Amino acid sequence: MPASSQAPASMAELRMPVLIAAVATALMRLAASVTPGAPPFQRRQEFAAVLAHSLEQHRVLCDLLSARAGVLEHNVSAGVAARYKKAALDNVAALAALARRRLPELGDHADRFCAEAIMVSGAVWTRARPSAAMLAAYEADPSLAALRMDFATTLREMLTTLITGTLARTEHGGAPSRA
């Protein structure tokens, strides 16, 4: 392997534990932030808002979430990848346990929702942080301004939609597909 490909592997291996620790911190904050006994739609909105706000406060976590599938998971050894994926599954399970406590209507679909929420979070983070060239394009052409997005607002709206859509599919007998 060329020397240049060793550096990203080392960086990725160093960042994996940071990602895992940051998720754990965000989960602790989420646990106490959704009103028990509130109407279902209010709890869904609160869960989405708190998760979005928690992630916004953890910029390194968001950077890592946005880079994990395209970069970090491609530049590590099989052993590091396996350890990371096992820790990621544990983090999804922990988030899903919180989701089931605060949004019991998710039931068995909480794990799927949480895995998708993490994936969406990385994508939104990337899009909400445009390059200098994109910022210049937005400035030069005001018609492009609609493409700019605020991370927390966009993620909150997407997570609320994801929760609602997951529930709508399950309530109508359609389990979310894996295809």
N, C-alpha and C positions, 0 to 999 in steps of 0.2 A: 504494500500500500504506500503511495507517495506520502512524503512528509506533510504536504499541505492538507491531506485528508485526516491526519492525526489530530490536528488542532480542533476542528469542530467536534470530533468524538470526545475529546477531553472536556470541552466546554459543555457539551450536552450531558456528559456524565456528572459534571459538577452542578448543573442546573436542575437535574431531576429531583434531588432531595429538597431543593428550594421550592419547587412546584408542589411537592407533596405537603411540606410544612405549611405553605401559604393556603392551600385548600383547607387544611385542618383549622387554621385560624379563622377563615371565613365561615366555616361551618359552625363554630362556637357562637359567633355573633348572630347568625341566622336563627339559631335555636330559640332565642328569647324574644324574637322580634315580630312574631305573627300572633294576632289576637285570638286566643282560644275562644271558641263559642261564637265567633263572628259569623255572619252569613257566608256561604261558600265563595261567592264571587269576590267579596271583600278579602277573604283569606288568600285567595289566589293572587289578587293584586298585591297584597302585602308581601306575600312570599316572593313574588317576582321583583317587587321594588327593593326589598331588603337584599336579595341575592345580587341584583344589579348594582346596588350601592356598595355592598361588601366587596364585590369584584373591582369596582372602580377605585376603591381605596387600596387595592393590592396591584399596583401597576406591574410589578415584576411577574406576579402570577399571570396577569393578562398577557404580558409579552410572551411568557412561556406557553400559555394555552394557544396563542396564535401561531407559535412556531413549532409546536410539538409534532403534529402529523407530517408537516412538510419538511421539517429540518431535523428536529431533535430525535425523532424515532428512526430517521434514516442514517444517522451518524453515530450509532452506538453498537457495542457488541451485543450478541444475542443474550448474554447473561444480564447485562444492564437493561436491555429492552424488556426481558421477562420480569425482572424485579420492578421496573417502572410500571408495567402493565398490571402486575398484581397489586401494587400500591394504588394505582388508578382505580382498579375494581373496588378496593377497600374504601377509597374516597367516594366513589359513586354510591356504594352501599351505605356509607355514613350519611351522605346527603339524602339518599332515598329514605332512610329511616326517619330523618327529620321531616322530610316531605310527607311521609305517611302519618306522622304525628300531627302535623299542622294542616295537612290536606288529606284526610283519611279516604276521601273519595277516589284518590289515585290508586289505592290498593296495590295490587300486583304490578301496576304499570308505573309505579314510582321510579323503579330502577331505570327503565327505558327513558322516561322523561328526564331524569337527572343526567344520564349519559348524553342525551341530545342537548340539554341545557348547557353542559360544559362545552360541547362542540360548537354550538351557536355562539357562546360567549367569546371564544377565540376568533371566530369569523367577524363578529361585530366589532371587536377591538381593532382588528386590522383595518376594517373599512372606516372606522371612526377616527383614525389617525392618518390622514392623507399625507402624501409626500409633499415636499416643497413645490414640486411642479404642479401637483393637483391643486394646492392652495393658490398658486399663481393663476391657474386656469379658472378657478372659481372667482377670483378677483377680477380677471379680465372679462369673463362672460357671466354676468349675473343670472342668466337662465340656468346655469349649472348649479346654482346655490341649493336647489332642491335635493341634490345628491349628497350634500353634507349631512352628517348625522352626529348627534350627541350620543356618546356611548351609553350612559345610564338610561336615558329616555328610550332609546331604540331597543336596548336589551330588555328593559322592563316590559315594553309593549310586546316584544317577540316572545318572552317567557310567558306572559299572560296568555297570549294566543296559543302557545305550545301546550300549556296546561289545559286550556279550554278545548282545544282540538283533540288532545289525548282523551279527555273525558267524553267528548261528543262521540268519538269513534267507538269507545268501549261501551257507552250507554246504548248505542244502536247496534250492538252485536258485532261490530267490526274491530277485532283486535288489531292494533298497529302492526303492519307487516315488517319483516326484516329484509325484504328484497330491495 
